[in-house]
């Protein structure tokens, strides 16, 4: 599981870069800007959004952006007074965010625009290039530079934006090239400004959520608070390693594409880790079944820092589960040794059986096959010690059968798990929750909790869940290879060649698998819908890539087919009888 979690982190920040360690779009913005959003052509984007909505639901009706924006956003009665085919931009200079938002847009003529403001907007005064109005009890400030206008609520902030415009910023062309809409967030600068103002967003979340938990039972509060604190600490730690994020969205006829470039803080742990990764052929895809509903594969570097971070995470939460750091000694040492023994590539997949349960598959390159085998053989004892000494999560025992099977010249070891979820003390529903957890595991991964592993050359292969042994045999034989999958190739259409990471998700299959599991767990609950009766039409999969092209900057690309979204919408729509109307309820 540690391998899978690390791969998810790498995939979320899979790598690319630009000169000077910053995306090109961020280099075009003045230093004062912390957040910048842009719609390149509101008329075109509005039409594309309408087309997208109708492709998903032919009966969908959404108003065109160009019809709504003039009055709702730009405060004019005359749509012809503004030019929405030019970039529409949102500029934020610094916290407090609600005061520093300024809209920048093009007008046909400044005087025509100012003369067409909505009724109820009253002129107060002019100060240079700034025009001060009142809208009810709130100020409204408009500044103009040529045929560009800036609109906001704070006179000082609007004045600063106008000064930047006069110096050449936002002259009318798009700041971020390509795509239909984009957002630039200078995250570290934003967090620094919020901290300086005493507005750390993570502290605010901690305070708000933890206070709401106080109404639950003491045992539940202790566990939930421990997990939340540790998770927020992890998110905050990652956030402080990010300098700038540039996200671009493109609306096509058949798909939605998202490109994100993330500039990491030079010298940060994540930056150092990703700097050592490179693209190339992902050879381990050939071991994953081509009918996998979910795939993540990529290059990996030194996982040692991640292991230390995860150890700190467990140290923080273990007291709430009835254990302490001493319980983890053997497991921590094992994780450190395995991180040192892993190679430069891994792949993870999930296959769904016709009956609905799933099988997890792993392929991991190793530096030393003999050393990794020895570590794997010693891991059951470390796991049993860990789960045996904590008393609020679950108990687990392992029956180990080394080299219990052979196939294709490979020795296959078998692990059989026995898990007992422990009812949470002090909660009246503890027994029911524990039973539901056991039912969920059985529904998701089949009745037999077994895992199998072997080596093919320097690659460690592992499977767990339903049909795990047969799946491993097929992986050894090289049958149904994911690297030859037409579905994967289609999902990656238009993506970079030989990236550092790839991902694939068959959304319809994943939804059916999850609903199957939920229906088994909720069999005694008053759910008015037969979840297993919901069917999703087969649809193209979602594709993901990440690549590295320079230091400290990460690029990820996501392609979501419209047909995949439509299949999910149609599936859930089938829950409602065709003759049902709102009057019936």
SULCOR-V39401 format. One line per field, one symbol per residue. phi: phi as a letter, one per 20 degrees, with the letter a starting at -180 (. if undefined). A space follows every 10 residues. Layout:
phi->???
//
This chain:
phi->.gffffffff ffcfdaacgm mcggfffeef ffedcbcbdf bffffgffff fffffebgef ccffgfeefg efddmdedgf fcdeeegdcd dceaffffed ececbecfbg ffffedffgn edfdadcmed ddcccmedfc dccccmedcc caddffffff ffffffeofl fpeffefnmd bbcdceffff fgffffemcg fffffgffff ffffeefgff fgffffffff ffffffffgf edebccdcdc defdbddcdc dceefgnfff fffffeebeq feffgfeeff dfebbcbafc dfeggfgfff ffffgfefgf encbgffegf ffffffffff efedbbbcbc ddegfofcce ccccfdebff ffgffffefg ffffffffee ccdadbccdd cflfccalnd edecddecdc fefffncfeg ffffffffff ffffcnfeec ccbbcdlede dbcboflfff fffffffmel fffdffffff fegmefelff bccbbeffff fffffgffff fefdefefcf ffefcdfgbg eedbcbbdcr fmcdcccccd ffffffffff fffffeggef cfffd
//
